[in-house]
Amino acid sequence: MERRTPQSAVADAIDRVLAAESEAAGAIATAEKESEAILEAASERRRQILETARRRASRLHARAQEQLGKALEALDGGLPAQETDLESLRALATTAVEGLALRLTSDDHGPG
């Protein structure tokens, strides 16, 4: 049987610590590279999402501008709004004016 000296036991222990340290350093370097790749991929995905959002917002803005322009043209041209029934509005206004005139001219200030 070979007898180990205290110096050889210490040297073996130091070698094991150095090997473990080297292995840990390699694992850390690998993890850093992987994390950099993940961050770069996330950054690229963020750029894609922002660009998509900008394109969508631009399309929505253009569509809203177009609709607003059409509505303004209709108003400038004296055309009634799409869902406005002019005769119904005139009848409603006439009824309201008649009711108001009645209330203003009567002695009884009740609901009319």
C-alpha positions in Angstrom: 0.0 0.0 0.0 1.2 3.4 -0.9 1.4 5.8 1.8 0.1 9.3 1.2 1.9 12.2 2.6 0.0 15.3 3.9 1.5 17.3 1.1 0.1 15.0 -1.6 -3.3 15.0 0.0 -3.3 18.8 0.0 -2.0 18.9 -3.6 -4.9 16.5 -4.6 -7.4 18.7 -2.8 -6.1 21.8 -4.6 -6.2 20.0 -7.9 -9.9 19.1 -7.3 -10.7 22.7 -6.3 -9.0 24.0 -9.4 -10.8 21.5 -11.6 -14.2 22.4 -10.0 -13.4 26.1 -10.4 -12.5 25.6 -14.1 -15.7 23.6 -14.7 -17.8 26.3 -13.0 -16.1 29.0 -15.1 -17.0 27.1 -18.2 -20.6 26.7 -17.1 -20.8 30.4 -16.3 -19.4 31.4 -19.7 -21.9 29.1 -21.4 -24.8 30.5 -19.4 -23.7 34.1 -20.3 -23.7 33.2 -24.0 -27.1 31.6 -23.7 -28.5 34.6 -21.8 -27.1 37.0 -24.4 -28.7 35.0 -27.2 -32.1 35.0 -25.3 -31.8 38.8 -24.7 -31.1 39.4 -28.4 -34.0 37.3 -29.5 -36.3 39.1 -27.0 -35.0 42.4 -28.3 -35.7 41.4 -31.9 -39.2 40.2 -31.0 -39.8 43.6 -29.2 -38.8 45.4 -32.4 -41.2 43.2 -34.5 -44.1 43.8 -32.1 -43.5 47.6 -32.1 -43.3 47.7 -35.9 -46.5 45.7 -36.2 -48.2 48.1 -33.7 -47.0 51.1 -35.6 -48.3 49.8 -38.9 -51.7 48.9 -37.4 -51.9 52.3 -35.8 -51.0 54.0 -39.1 -53.7 52.1 -40.9 -56.3 52.9 -38.2 -55.3 56.5 -38.3 -55.6 56.7 -42.1 -59.0 54.9 -42.0 -60.3 57.4 -39.3 -59.0 60.3 -41.3 -60.8 59.1 -44.4 -64.1 58.6 -42.6 -63.7 62.0 -41.0 -63.0 63.6 -44.4 -66.2 62.0 -45.8 -68.3 63.1 -42.9 -66.9 66.7 -43.2 -67.7 66.6 -47.0 -71.2 65.5 -46.3 -71.7 68.3 -43.7 -70.2 70.9 -46.0 -72.4 69.7 -48.9 -75.5 70.1 -46.8 -76.2 66.5 -46.9 -78.0 65.1 -43.8 -76.1 62.5 -41.7 -76.5 58.9 -42.7 -79.0 58.0 -40.0 -80.8 61.3 -39.7 -84.4 61.3 -40.6 -85.0 65.1 -41.3 -88.7 64.9 -41.2 -88.8 63.2 -37.8 -86.4 65.8 -36.5 -88.6 68.6 -37.8 -91.7 67.0 -36.3 -90.0 66.6 -33.0 -88.8 70.3 -33.1 -92.3 71.5 -34.0 -93.8 69.6 -31.1 -91.2 70.9 -28.7 -91.7 74.5 -29.8 -95.5 74.2 -29.6 -95.2 72.7 -26.1 -92.8 75.4 -24.9 -95.1 78.1 -26.4 -98.1 76.6 -24.6 -96.2 76.5 -21.3 -95.0 80.1 -21.6 -98.4 81.5 -22.5 -100.6 79.5 -20.0 -101.4 80.6 -16.5 -100.8 77.0 -15.3 -97.1 76.4 -15.3 -97.5 72.6 -15.0 -96.2 70.1 -17.5 -98.5 71.5 -20.2 
